[in-house]
Amino acid sequence: MNMGADDYITKPFTRSELLSAIMNRLEKHATLKRYLSPKPVINNLSPKMQLLEISLHRAIKQNNFQEFEIYYQPIVDIASGKIVAAESLLRWQSPELGMIYPTEFIPLAESTGLIVPIGKWVLKKVCKQIKSWRDAGIYSLLVAVNLSVIEFNQPDFIHKIVNFITANDLEPNYLEIELTESMIMQDVNSAIATMIKLQSLGIKIAIDDFGTGYSSLIYLKNLPINTLKIDRYFIHNVANDPQKSAITKALIQMAHNLNLDVIAEGVETEAELAFLRQYNCNSMQGFLFSRPLPSAEFEKFLLTK
């Protein structure tokens, strides 16, 4: 009916008659290719997105990873005020388009499969950075890496991580993998099996953007995780919004009852921080303390705190 059908078969009909009527209508409107194509046609993209896809393909196929840079945003222990961890965040300085943020190019990288080589480069780079900081005398700093569902489901994913950790002579407990609720819920049993393998290696696991996905609390107690990260939506203006306040308090209490650490994302005001301190949230990250920083700036910032 959405195709604009205007003929109705009102007599008893056979399967072939019905299919013939449908195919005639599809062909008449020249939409068969569009409806059956497994991939969106590039011409349907905006000119900027077309250029973005071309540039991304070029950068990866020519191995131009120097266009990419990893920034680090401090994660601060609320009780002590000390930096205890950092989240690694990817940036892309495209020669054609300038600075591109992950929200723009990561979905494109996932849809084209380019996220696999990008993700491998990020993991390798982060492990090297942890090693470099340890050599400089910076110990006990945990670094978190965000994963896409495609990377997480790669057959050699565990093998790659083990290789990077071994090559840099790292203790695995200084690396944390951040997963989203939706990633885990796509195939819960498979996800749990992979997470158990990661934890058996000593790698920590966090659920990112908690509260915005569609995970079931039934599964939460069975997930082998170390940390819950409360999404910035719930943190914004939490001290003055009764609904957000109730949800955030409940999330913090629930996490503590499950022996999990809690990190609040997107903290921007002293009032938000005071609320989190009052209800014993473990850690925070956000512009109130620091924006994401290039590795050299992050290291200087770390040494002055």
Secondary structure, 3 states (H helix, E strand, C coil): CCCCCCCCCCCCCCHHHHHHHHHHHHHHCCCHHHHHCCCCCHHHCCHHHHHHHHHHHHHHHCCCHHHEEEEEEEEEECCCCCEEEEEEEEEEEECCCEEECHHHHHHHHHHHCCHHHHHHHHHHHHHHHHHHHHHCCCCCCEEEEECCHHHHCCCCHHHHHHHHHHHCCCCHHHEEEEEEHHHHHHCHHHHHHHHHHHHHHCCEEEEEEECCCCCCHHHHCCCCCCEEEECHHHHCCCCCCHHHHHHHHHHHHHHHHCCCEEEECCCCCHHHHHHHHHCCCCEECCCCCCCCEEHHHHHHHHHHC
